Amino acid sequence: MAYFGFTCPPLPGHINPMTVLARELATRGHRVTFLGFPDMRRKLSPDLEFRSFGESDWPDGSLEPFLKRLGKLGGPLSLRRLILDLADFADTVCRDLPGALEELKPDALIVDQADAAGSLVARAIGLPYVNVANALPLNMEPGVPPPVLAWPYDPTPKGIRRNLGGYRVARFIERPITKVIRRHAVRLGQPDVRFAEDTLSEVAQLTQCVRGLDFPRERLPANFHYVGPLRERDQPMDLGLPNDGKPLVFCSLGTLQGSRLSIFRAVAKAVQSLDLRLLIAHGGMLSERQSASLPGDPMVRSFVPQRAVLAKSALAITHCGFNTVMDALSFGVPMVGMPLAFEQPATGARLERAGVGEVLYRWRTPGRIRDAVAAALADPAYRVSAAALQAEIALAGGVRRAADIIERATGAAPPEGATRGRAARGGARGDSRSESS
């Protein structure tokens, strides 16, 4: 039996897929422990082992203001505050995670690719580590735009110059985080680490993406693997939805953006004039009064079993959160994307290139949303393209292949008689909580 530590940002879109992966490894007889700030305990299933660190900087309850700020991320000032928050996170991880790992002594660490500080610590103490990209892969190369921009794929010299300029701007914006990484890299005896990408694992790198959705890449390392979404096996369930023959449209803005009443109102008004059944999941971020104020006759819920709903949906209206996108494509469901923040605009660009939906980057008026919904449902090419990615996802291997790769890369052969090839039930929730941040 091997002992795996897990670290990731304290956000549902990162925690939930990592939980499924942890449970798969536990099912095979390995021990797993999550490490994180105290607030992370409440976001994990109580049966999972957890070791907190960083209590002096991030005591219990201190992350709630950060999460609220993420939900309202908009202009330059809010972006600046986010970068400073992330720099503070990285500082705490670099300072306090080594002590927690020394106490636990895991055989390897599974680190979210977005957590460069966690990767730096593992590298510095000589602990084998595997990176998991739960959102878009962060691997830089000239032919691919920075993973936060809605730029289309353009491999021409002009496009490459544009991309390189984008990376220079991104590095300027991320300077507070880079300064923290460099300072601790020197302290930890890793002076060659200058940027986050210098911490990427040499053992294995996994992504929830599939090659058909990502932009074409030419410089991925041999240890990089497209494994598809990390999910439990889908269980049949009765959703209690009306059987009125109308196509079902599912709308969700994820776990952080669900308070955006104006967008939900525009969606409800847009669908009102179409012969469709609209189901809205807001993640518990709208009040009953706000939910009742939405025009038309939408079904409004705090949470729903997202994958079960998508399995019955004709269309998904989404913020382009990565988990929602991968869940929709798992069932061949085309989308209308409305990117709001983070990597979502870049995900929208990939949806457009893959031909699986319409994307509205701005001016999300009821009229524009109605036209996008009508176009996505009327053109069969969208569903054909989504079905092609559905087939690719089905063959990618998911959590079982991810666990196979981790075992092989870290030399962690499963114990004799351990169960293989299925994710444990009761892991990360397959509902709208599982969306990308």
ZIDA-V190197 format. One record per pair of residues at least 4 apart in sequence whose C-alpha atoms are under 7 Angstrom apart, sorted by the first residue. I is the first residue (numbers start at 0). J is the second residue. D is the distance in whole Angstrom. If there is no record, write none. Layout:
[[I:J:D] [I:J:D]]
This chain:
[[0:28:6] [0:29:5] [0:413:6] [0:414:5] [1:29:5] [1:30:6] [1:106:6] [1:411:6] [2:29:6] [2:30:5] [2:31:6] [2:105:5] [2:106:5] [2:107:7] [3:30:6] [3:31:5] [3:32:7] [3:105:6] [3:106:6] [3:107:5] [3:108:6] [3:109:7] [4:31:6] [4:32:5] [4:33:6] [4:34:7] [4:105:6] [4:107:6] [4:108:5] [4:109:6] [5:32:6] [5:33:5] [5:34:6] [5:108:6] [5:109:5] [5:110:6] [6:33:6] [6:34:5] [6:35:6] [6:109:6] [6:110:5] [6:111:6] [6:117:7] [7:13:6] [7:14:7] [7:110:6] [7:111:5] [7:114:6] [8:13:6] [8:114:7] [9:14:7] [9:39:6] [10:14:6] [10:436:7] [11:15:6] [11:432:7] [11:433:6] [11:434:7] [11:436:7] [12:322:7] [12:433:5] [12:434:5] [12:435:4] [12:436:5] [13:17:6] [13:133:6] [13:435:7] [14:18:6] [15:19:6] [15:427:5] [15:433:6] [16:20:6] [16:229:5] [16:230:7] [16:427:7] [17:21:6] [18:22:6] [18:426:6] [18:427:6] [19:23:6] [19:229:6] [19:230:6] [19:231:6] [19:422:7] [19:426:5] [19:427:5] [20:24:6] [20:229:7] [20:398:6] [20:402:7] [21:25:6] [21:31:6] [22:26:6] [22:422:6] [22:423:6] [22:426:6] [23:27:7] [23:402:7] [23:421:7] [23:422:5] [23:423:6] [24:28:7] [24:29:6] [24:402:6] [25:29:5] [25:30:6] [25:31:6] [26:418:6] [26:423:6] [27:413:6] [27:417:5] [27:418:5] [27:419:6] [28:413:6] [28:414:6] [28:417:6] [31:48:7] [32:47:7] [32:48:5] [32:49:5] [32:50:7] [33:48:6] [33:49:5] [33:50:6] [34:49:6] [34:50:5] [34:51:6] [35:39:6] [35:50:7] [35:51:5] [35:52:6] [36:51:5] [36:52:5] [36:53:6] [36:54:7] [36:57:6] [37:51:5] [37:52:7] [37:54:7] [37:58:6] [37:59:5] [38:59:5] [38:60:6] [38:62:7] [39:43:7] [40:49:7] [43:47:7] [52:95:6] [52:96:7] [52:99:7] [53:57:6] [53:91:6] [53:95:6] [54:58:5] [57:61:6] [62:66:6] [63:67:6] [64:68:6] [65:69:6] [66:70:6] [67:71:7] [68:72:6] [69:255:7] [70:255:5] [70:256:5] [72:77:6] [72:78:7] [72:340:7] [73:77:6] [74:78:6] [75:79:6] [76:80:6] [77:81:6] [78:82:6] [79:83:6] [80:84:6] [81:85:6] [82:86:6] [82:173:7] [82:175:7] [82:176:7] [83:87:6] [83:175:6] [84:88:6] [85:89:6] [85:176:7] [86:90:6] [86:175:6] [86:176:4] [86:179:6] [87:91:6] [88:92:6] [89:93:6] [89:116:5] [89:179:7] [90:94:6] [90:179:6] [91:95:6] [92:96:5] [92:116:6] [92:117:6] [93:116:6] [93:120:6] [93:183:6] [95:99:7] [96:100:6] [97:101:6] [97:120:6] [98:102:6] [99:103:6] [100:104:5] [100:105:7] [107:126:6] [107:127:5] [107:128:5] [108:127:6] [108:128:5] [108:129:6] [109:128:6] [109:129:5] [109:130:6] [110:114:7] [110:117:6] [110:118:6] [110:128:7] [110:129:6] [110:130:5] [110:131:6] [111:130:6] [111:131:5] [111:132:6] [111:133:7] [112:130:5] [112:131:5] [112:132:5] [114:118:7] [115:119:6] [115:195:5] [115:198:6] [116:120:6] [116:180:7] [117:121:6] [118:122:6] [118:198:6] [118:199:7] [119:123:6] [119:198:6] [120:124:6] [121:125:6] [121:126:5] [121:127:7] [121:128:6] [122:126:6] [123:187:6] [123:188:7] [123:189:6] [127:202:7] [127:409:7] [128:200:6] [128:202:6] [129:200:6] [129:202:6] [129:203:5] [129:204:6] [130:199:7] [130:200:6] [130:203:6] [130:204:5] [130:205:6] [131:204:6] [131:205:5] [131:206:6] [132:136:5] [132:205:6] [132:206:4] [132:207:6] [133:206:6] [133:207:6] [134:321:6] [135:146:7] [135:208:7] [135:342:7] [136:206:6] [137:146:6] [138:196:7] [140:218:7] [141:159:5] [141:162:6] [141:163:6] [142:154:5] [142:159:5] [143:152:7] [143:162:7] [143:214:7] [144:148:7] [144:150:6] [144:162:5] [145:162:7] [145:165:6] [145:166:6] [146:342:6] [146:345:6] [147:341:6] [147:342:4] [147:343:7] [147:344:6] [147:345:5] [148:344:6] [148:345:5] [149:344:5] [149:345:4] [149:347:7] [149:348:5] [150:345:7] [150:348:6] [151:348:6] [152:214:7] [153:158:5] [154:158:6] [154:159:6] [155:159:6] [156:160:6] [157:161:6] [158:162:6] [159:163:6] [160:164:6] [161:165:6] [162:166:6] [163:167:6] [164:168:6] [165:169:6] [166:170:6] [167:171:6] [168:172:6] [169:173:6] [170:174:6] [173:177:6] [174:178:6] [175:179:7] [176:180:6] [177:181:6] [177:194:6] [178:182:6] [179:183:6] [180:184:6] [181:185:6] [181:192:7] [181:193:5] [182:186:6] [183:187:6] [184:188:6] [184:189:5] [184:190:6] [184:192:6] [185:189:5] [185:190:5] [192:197:5] [192:198:7] [193:197:7] [200:204:6] [202:222:7] [202:408:6] [203:222:5] [203:223:6] [203:408:6] [204:222:6] [204:223:5] [204:224:6] [205:223:6] [205:224:5] [205:225:6] [205:226:7] [206:224:6] [206:225:5] [206:226:6] [206:227:7] [207:225:6] [207:226:6] [207:227:4] [207:228:5] [207:229:6] [208:212:7] [208:213:7] [208:225:6] [208:226:7] [208:227:5] [208:228:7] [209:213:6] [209:225:5] [209:226:7] [209:227:5] [209:392:7] [210:225:6] [211:388:7] [212:349:6] [212:353:6] [213:349:6] [214:349:7] [219:223:6] [225:395:7] [226:395:5] [226:396:6] [226:397:5] [226:400:7] [226:401:6] [227:392:6] [227:395:6] [227:396:7] [227:397:5] [228:325:6] [228:397:5] [229:397:5] [229:398:5] [230:397:7] [230:398:6] [231:422:5] [231:424:7] [232:422:7] [245:274:7] [245:275:5] [245:276:6] [246:275:5] [246:276:6] [246:312:7] [246:313:6] [247:275:6] [247:276:5] [247:277:6] [247:312:5] [247:313:6] [247:314:7] [248:275:7] [248:276:6] [248:277:5] [248:278:6] [248:312:6] [248:313:6] [248:314:5] [248:315:6] [249:277:6] [249:278:5] [249:279:6] [249:312:7] [249:314:6] [249:315:5] [249:316:6] [250:278:6] [250:279:5] [250:280:6] [250:315:6] [250:316:5] [250:317:6] [251:279:6] [251:280:5] [251:281:6] [251:316:7] [251:317:5] [252:256:5] [252:257:5] [252:281:7] [252:317:6] [252:318:5] [253:257:6] [253:282:7] [253:320:7] [253:431:7] [253:434:5] [253:435:6] [253:436:7] [254:282:5] [254:432:6] [254:434:6] [254:436:6] [255:436:6] [257:281:5] [257:282:6] [257:284:5] [258:281:7] [258:284:5] [258:285:6] [259:263:7] [260:264:6] [261:265:6] [262:266:6] [263:267:6] [264:268:6] [264:293:5] [264:294:7] [265:269:6] [265:364:6] [265:365:5] [266:270:6] [266:365:6] [266:368:7] [267:271:6] [267:293:6] [267:294:6] [267:295:6] [267:297:7] [268:294:6] [268:295:7] [268:365:6] [269:365:5] [269:366:6] [269:368:6] [269:369:5] [270:275:7] [270:369:6] [271:295:5] [276:297:7] [277:297:5] [277:298:6] [278:297:6] [278:298:5] [278:299:6] [279:297:7] [279:298:6] [279:299:5] [279:300:6] [280:299:6] [280:300:5] [280:301:5] [280:302:6] [280:303:7] [280:431:7] [281:285:6] [281:300:7] [281:301:5] [281:302:7] [282:301:5] [282:302:5] [282:431:7] [282:432:7] [283:301:4] [283:302:7] [285:289:6] [285:290:6] [286:290:6] [287:291:6] [288:292:6] [289:293:7] [290:299:6] [302:430:7] [302:431:6] [303:430:5] [303:431:6] [304:308:6] [304:429:6] [304:430:4] [304:431:6] [305:309:6] [305:429:6] [305:430:4] [305:431:5] [306:310:6] [306:326:6] [306:429:6] [306:430:7] [307:311:7] [308:312:6] [309:327:6] [309:330:7] [310:330:6] [312:332:7] [313:332:6] [314:332:6] [314:333:5] [314:334:6] [315:327:7] [315:332:7] [315:333:6] [315:334:5] [315:335:6] [316:334:6] [316:335:5] [316:336:6] [317:335:6] [317:336:5] [317:337:6] [318:336:6] [318:337:5] [318:338:5] [318:339:6] [318:343:7] [319:323:7] [319:324:6] [319:336:6] [319:337:6] [319:338:5] [319:343:5] [319:346:6] [319:347:6] [320:324:6] [320:343:6] [320:434:6] [320:435:4] [320:436:6] [321:325:6] [321:434:7] [321:435:5] [322:326:6] [322:433:7] [322:434:5] [322:435:5] [323:327:6] [323:434:5] [323:435:7] [324:328:6] [325:329:6] [326:330:7] [327:331:6] [327:332:5] [328:332:6] [328:385:6] [328:388:6] [328:389:5] [329:389:5] [329:392:6] [330:389:6] [331:382:7] [331:385:5] [331:386:4] [331:389:5] [332:382:7] [332:385:6] [333:355:5] [333:356:5] [333:375:7] [333:381:6] [333:382:6] [333:385:6] [334:355:6] [334:356:5] [334:357:7] [335:356:5] [335:357:5] [335:358:6] [335:371:7] [335:372:6] [336:347:6] [336:357:6] [336:358:4] [336:359:6] [337:358:6] [337:359:5] [337:360:6] [338:343:5] [338:344:5] [338:347:7] [338:360:6] [339:343:6] [340:344:7] [342:346:6] [343:347:6] [344:348:6] [345:349:7] [346:350:6] [347:351:6] [347:358:6] [348:352:6] [349:353:6] [350:354:6] [350:355:6] [350:356:6] [351:355:6] [351:356:6] [351:357:7] [351:358:7] [353:384:7] [354:381:6] [354:384:6] [355:381:5] [355:382:7] [355:384:6] [355:385:5] [356:375:6] [356:381:6] [357:371:6] [357:375:6] [359:363:6] [363:367:6] [363:368:6] [364:368:6] [365:369:6] [366:370:6] [367:371:6] [368:372:6] [369:373:6] [370:374:6] [371:375:6] [372:376:6] [373:377:6] [374:378:6] [375:381:6] [379:383:6] [380:384:6] [381:385:6] [382:386:6] [383:387:6] [384:388:7] [385:389:6] [386:390:6] [387:391:6] [388:392:6] [389:393:6] [390:394:6] [391:395:6] [396:400:5] [397:401:6] [398:402:6] [399:403:6] [399:420:6] [399:421:6] [399:422:7] [400:404:6] [401:405:6] [402:406:6] [403:407:6] [404:408:6] [405:409:6] [406:410:6] [406:411:5] [406:412:6] [407:411:6] [413:417:6] [428:432:7] [428:433:6] [429:433:6]]
